[in-house]
Amino acid sequence: MKKSKNAIQKKFIRLFGFILASAVAVFNFTDDMCAVRALPEVVFIERGTPSPIFENFRTSSRAVAAGSGMDETLSARRITYRLFDLIELARVYVYESDRTEYLPCGNAVGISIRTDGVAVVGFGDIITSGGKSVCPAREAGVKAGDIIKSVNGQKVLTSAKLREALDIDKENTRITLEREGRTVELSISPAVDGAGRALIGLWVRDSTIGIGTLSFVSKDGLMTAALGHAVVDADTGKLLPVHDGEMVKAEIIGVSKGSAGRPGELKGTFTSDNERIGSIEVNTELGVFGRFDEGGALDIDADAFIPIAFPNEVKEGGAVILAQVGSGPVEEYSCKILRTVKQNKPAQKGLVIKITDKRLIEATGGIVQGMSGSPIIQDGKLVGVITHVFVNDSLKGYGIYAYWMKELMNG
């Protein structure tokens, strides 16, 4: 009897599953689902314009309904489509933005950043006064890429301040550090070397410099954007947090041409005495941003400002980039946008471009290090910024949509 009852239950479950699967299959071909499948993942509209996705969405029944809310993480309007207000069928992000104009630049700049804390880049063993080899920091759990913020409550911004703070208490040290966005506190017992210095066995970095390209300046002349990617530590590959920094005018003194398997490089020079363009306030995955110095090294042409394109307006085909690859001024070079990537949130690698200008190919071999940040212009709009070169093909590289950089700049 029990087996018979179990058999009936199994048949009922199989029958219910068949009916449910059949209903889903049939519903998948209804007008409602066709309308849902036709929805895009993301929509870009001018601020104040009604969203065609929300207002014009229609179904043949009331089975599918749309609801709207804000996604605070992405700063976008989120429209969710649900079946019987229970099962989510689709989600569309709507970005609203003003058609503000920006000045595309292309100038070679020297970038100097002082980190907000001291970056750990490696470890070294210490020979104590007793002849023992130890590394207190590694033993306590410090990792390469950590940012040391304070020692025993005393904020440290330089390697010199770190050494001073360690010498205050040679018996026990409490270190506060930042690791992948989290705050971590560790207790370390320093080792005392033969000279009486308290050491914990770290290689650290408190600043970095490099050559890059200024991407664009805001219409009000207050904000700047450069690079299109983060400034990372050369040893750990980790993003460096900014305490303060600046961009100055750089001089390009030579070019190492790129080729397949060997990325080239703009060879530039600058000093702290070079004409200043502006400050650097933040370092992000989408580039570095700061304040523009009015009356500084960069001349502003009021007639050169152009609007930034929405990502859905960028198309495959001809375009130009602005870059400074020699001792002369910024020049315009032809390129081709080979591929555009649909993105529903800020991200790198939105574009693939190919250099087609014979002058630039002759001078650099294509895209080289130092050109990161070069603006890409198409149909009179600023569409993107060069970020990386293809290692196996120096004529090609990735670009980021300028729209995402602009939104971060204004956010």
LINRA-V137057 format. One line per field, one symbol per residue. ss: DSSP state (A for helix, B for strand, O for the rest). burial: + if it has 9 or more other C-alpha atoms within 8 Angstrom, else -. A space follows every 50 residues. Layout:
ss->???
burial->???
This chain:
ss->OAAAAAAAAAAAAAAAAAAAAAAAAAAOOOAAAAAAAOOOOBBBBBOOOO OAAAAOOOOOOOOBBBBBBBBOOOOBBBBBBBBOOOBBBBBBBBBBBOOO BBBBOOOBBBBBBBBBBBBBBBBOOBBBOOOOBBOAAAAAOOOOOOBBBB BOOBBOOOAAAAAAAAAAOOOOBBBBBBBOOBBBBBBBOOBBBOOOOBBO OBBBBBBBBBBBBBBBBBOOOOBBBBOOOOOBOOOOOOBOOBBBBBBBBO BBBBBBOOBOOBOOBBBBBOOOOOOBBBBBOBBBOOBBBBBBOOOOOOOO OAAABBBBOOAAAOOOBBBBBBBOOOOOOOBBBBBBBBBBOOOOOOOOOO BBBBBOOAAAAAAAOOOOBOOOOOBBBBOOBBBBBBBBBBOOBBBBBBBB BAAAAAAAAAO
burial->--------------------------+----+++++--+--+++++---- --------+----+++----+----++++++++++--+++++++++---- +++++++++++++++++++++-+--+++-----+++++-+-+-+++++++ ++---++++-+++-+++--+-++++++++------++++++++----+++ ++++++-+--+++++++++--++++++++++++--+--++++++++++++ +++-++++++--++++++++---+-++++++++++++++++++--++--- ----+++++++--+-+-+++++++++---+--++++++++------++++ +++++++--++-++++++++++++++++--+++++++++++-++++++++ +++++---+--
